[in-house]
Amino acid sequence: METTLEQAPPKVELQQWAKLIVQFGLAAYFTYNISSGNLTNYVNERFAWLSYVAAILFVLLGAATYLQLRHYHRVPEHQPVGWGVIAIVAFPLLLGTLIPSRPLGVDAINGSINLTGVNVGAAAIVAKDPLQRNVLDWLRVFAQTDLPASFDGQPANVIGFVYREPDFPENHFIVARFTVSCCVADALPIGLPVYWADQTTLPEGGWVEIRGDFEAGLFRTEKTPILQAQTVAQIEQPDHPYLYP
Amino acid sequence: MKQPVQPDVRNALLMIALISVMIVGFSLVISSGQDPVIALQTFSTRFLGIFIEAAPFLLMGAFVSGLIEVYVSKEDIVRLIPRHPVLGTVSGAFLGFAFPVCECGVVPVTRRLFMKGLPMSVGVAFLLAAPVMNPIVLVSTYIAFGMGPVLIGRFVITAIVAIAVGIVFALSARPQDVLLPVSFAPVTGGSGTPITDAPVRGSRFIRALSVGSNEFFDMGRYLVIGTLLAALMQTLVSQEQLLTVGSGVFVSVIVMQVLAFVLSVCSTVDSFLALSFVNTFTTGSILSFLTFGPMIDVKSTIMFAGVFKRRTVLFLIVLPFLMTLLIGVWINLLMQY
């Protein structure tokens, strides 16, 4: 089944070089992602270590491909991988290098946004200082009670991006975040309704920091705590755009 | 030991599929009125998210598969398996923990084991279970879904189905009715090609790595295409449309099984693809995707055809399909009431 070739045919040798470039290219891409911080645009930070593993393995496999190329006649190889396969595997590298890295934003909210608590353990959140709670923490706290008015007057300080839908009541928007448990494949948009009279200056999708108090009110059809903003400051996109439940 | 099913034709078909998917995607973007640049960026983020999370596991799988190819003696494994048909079948289902292979690696390994005299039922249980019942898949499923019903369900269902099918084989099948002559152990009268572990040239470790490198490319193409489809779907199809299909007790399961079959994504990374469906599809359908897919898909079917007789291949597809379908629907019904 295995043939020992004394001399690599030129086509196979070229393919080996192509494989080498793809593997070292992917190693470089994974390393760049880690060092530039772009990695948090794609995966939960908790799993960043996996990208180190990938970078190391890409280097190892690439090195083996190189040695195989140098000493081709010594390594009996089964079926070489064809051009089509190499091209397909090179596609992520191409996408990663050609298209500027950006986290999911307002345009990725495809359908509807989640205004109810995410159904994961929440007991620890209640102990958290209200001013430290993020959008996800608040939704979890809200989910623990049926009385939206019980949060009236509680102060909040949250960041997120501006999201609007045509049927929102006047002077309202949602301060939204994406939650990411594993990677962006499971990203879920969540948000808190905000009342803010001066809407015109806030661009859709722009990041804002909001200070204010909650007051229960009617948003669409449901009575829910609405953040009455006292200040809305436009801010830079944070280093960690997603929340990790 | 791959079955060379005209690789050029297959790759050409894959490329055509890839290009047509991109064209369809592009025209959908144009017609939906989204800004194409932003849609491309959203797509790119979604695509790379899955790829970046999945690539390490694919690499680990490829690396281990290279190590097994070079370092593990198949005779030892055959000798360690209990001879009792039921015990043997059960241990066959758990053999993957000692011997982590995904569904691409499992067929050639099983075939070699058959040639070394592994009993039929054990081989079948191993073939169906090993792509899930192994440490790499355990970790990747845990990372994607955490400790919970999906992780537990995936392993329990796979064990049940693999052992059940294995026992059916233990009770009824004789090797000569099931296997192609080339897969026979010489002792049972087959004219198997003499298999010796390939002669060692150069460093064994380098050989293992270069086998792993080939495996990575070989499996990587399915990951890339599967990821492409999942990312396109998430970018272009709205939540409501997905929910219409994904909330059906029966329909959702069938859809996910067909998807698993067609996409052929490696079992080490299919959890990350399944994540794209968790917000819209039923739990039963996610589980059927994660259990049926690793057992049976387009590429393993092609490889089965090189080991088993045609009737057996059909049997090996239909039984797991029906069992995972029933279990998936049953779980959906349980969760509804």
Contacts between the chains, C-beta under 8 A, distances in Angstrom:
chain1	res1	chain2	res2	distance
A	1	B	1	7.4
A	1	B	193	7.9
A	2	B	198	5.9
A	4	B	201	7.9
A	19	B	213	6.8
A	19	B	217	6.5
A	23	B	213	6.9
A	23	B	216	7.9
A	26	B	55	7.4
A	30	B	52	7.3
A	30	B	55	7.6
A	33	B	52	6.9
A	39	B	52	7.3
A	41	B	45	6.2
A	41	B	49	8.0
A	42	B	45	6.7
A	42	B	48	5.5
A	42	B	49	4.2
A	42	B	52	5.0
A	42	B	53	7.5
A	43	B	49	6.3
A	43	B	52	5.8
A	43	B	53	5.2
A	47	B	53	6.6
A	47	B	143	6.0
A	50	B	53	6.9
A	50	B	56	4.2
A	50	B	57	7.9
A	50	B	143	7.6
A	51	B	52	6.4
A	51	B	56	7.0
A	53	B	56	4.6
A	53	B	59	7.4
A	53	B	60	7.2
A	54	B	52	7.7
A	54	B	55	4.9
A	54	B	56	4.1
A	54	B	59	5.8
A	57	B	56	7.1
A	57	B	59	4.0
A	57	B	60	7.0
A	57	B	63	6.0
A	58	B	59	6.9
A	60	B	63	7.6
A	60	B	209	5.8
A	61	B	59	7.2
A	61	B	62	7.5
A	61	B	63	7.5
A	61	B	209	5.9
A	61	B	210	7.9
A	61	B	212	5.8
A	61	B	213	4.1
A	61	B	216	6.2
A	62	B	213	7.6
A	63	B	209	7.4
A	64	B	206	5.4
A	64	B	209	3.3
A	64	B	210	4.4
A	64	B	212	7.4
A	64	B	213	5.7
A	65	B	210	6.4
A	65	B	213	5.2
A	67	B	202	7.9
A	67	B	206	5.4
A	67	B	210	7.6
A	68	B	206	7.3
A	68	B	210	4.6
A	71	B	202	6.4
A	74	B	201	5.2
A	74	B	202	4.7
A	75	B	201	6.4
A	75	B	202	5.4
A	75	B	206	7.3
A	75	B	207	6.3
A	75	B	210	6.2
A	76	B	198	6.4
A	76	B	199	7.7
A	76	B	201	6.4
A	77	B	210	7.0
A	77	B	214	7.6
A	78	B	1	7.4
A	78	B	2	6.9
A	78	B	211	7.7
A	78	B	214	7.1
A	79	B	2	5.9
A	79	B	4	6.4
A	79	B	7	6.9
A	79	B	214	7.7
A	80	B	214	7.6
A	81	B	214	5.7
A	81	B	217	4.4
A	81	B	218	6.5
A	82	B	7	5.8
A	82	B	8	6.7
A	82	B	11	5.1
A	83	B	11	7.6
A	84	B	11	3.3
A	84	B	12	6.7
A	84	B	14	6.1
A	84	B	15	5.1
A	84	B	221	7.7
A	85	B	11	6.1
A	85	B	217	5.1
A	85	B	218	6.7
A	85	B	220	7.6
A	85	B	221	5.0
A	86	B	217	6.5
A	87	B	15	7.3
A	88	B	14	6.8
A	88	B	15	7.5
A	88	B	18	6.6
A	88	B	220	7.3
A	88	B	221	4.3
A	88	B	224	5.1
A	88	B	225	6.8
A	89	B	216	7.7
A	89	B	217	5.3
A	89	B	220	4.2
A	89	B	221	6.1
A	89	B	224	6.2
A	91	B	224	5.5
A	91	B	228	7.7
A	92	B	47	7.1
A	92	B	48	6.4
A	92	B	51	4.7
A	92	B	55	7.9
A	92	B	224	6.3
A	92	B	227	7.9
A	95	B	44	5.2
A	95	B	47	6.2
A	95	B	48	6.4
A	96	B	44	7.9
A	96	B	48	5.7
A	99	B	40	6.6
A	99	B	41	6.2
A	99	B	44	4.4
A	100	B	41	7.3
A	101	B	45	7.5
A	101	B	48	7.9
A	102	B	41	5.3
A	102	B	45	6.2
A	103	B	45	6.7
A	104	B	42	6.5
A	104	B	45	5.7
A	104	B	46	7.5
A	105	B	42	7.8
A	107	B	34	7.2
A	107	B	35	7.5
A	107	B	38	4.9
A	107	B	39	7.4
A	107	B	42	5.8
A	108	B	42	4.7
A	108	B	45	7.6
A	108	B	46	7.7
A	108	B	235	7.7
A	110	B	234	7.0
A	110	B	235	7.2
A	110	B	237	7.7
A	110	B	238	5.5
A	110	B	239	6.0
A	111	B	238	4.7
A	111	B	239	3.0
A	111	B	240	5.7
A	112	B	239	6.2
A	112	B	240	7.7
A	181	B	146	7.4
A	181	B	275	7.9
A	182	B	53	6.3
A	182	B	143	6.1
A	182	B	144	4.9
A	182	B	145	7.8
A	182	B	272	6.8
A	182	B	275	5.8
A	183	B	49	4.3
A	183	B	50	6.1
A	183	B	52	6.9
A	183	B	53	4.0
A	183	B	272	6.3
A	183	B	275	7.0
A	184	B	45	5.9
A	184	B	46	5.6
A	184	B	49	3.4
A	184	B	50	7.6
A	185	B	46	6.8
A	185	B	49	5.8
A	185	B	50	5.0
A	185	B	53	7.6
A	185	B	230	6.8
A	185	B	234	7.4
A	185	B	272	5.9
A	185	B	273	7.2
A	185	B	275	4.1
A	185	B	276	4.4
A	186	B	144	7.9
A	186	B	275	4.2
A	186	B	276	7.3
A	186	B	278	5.8
A	186	B	279	7.0
A	187	B	49	7.9
A	188	B	279	5.9
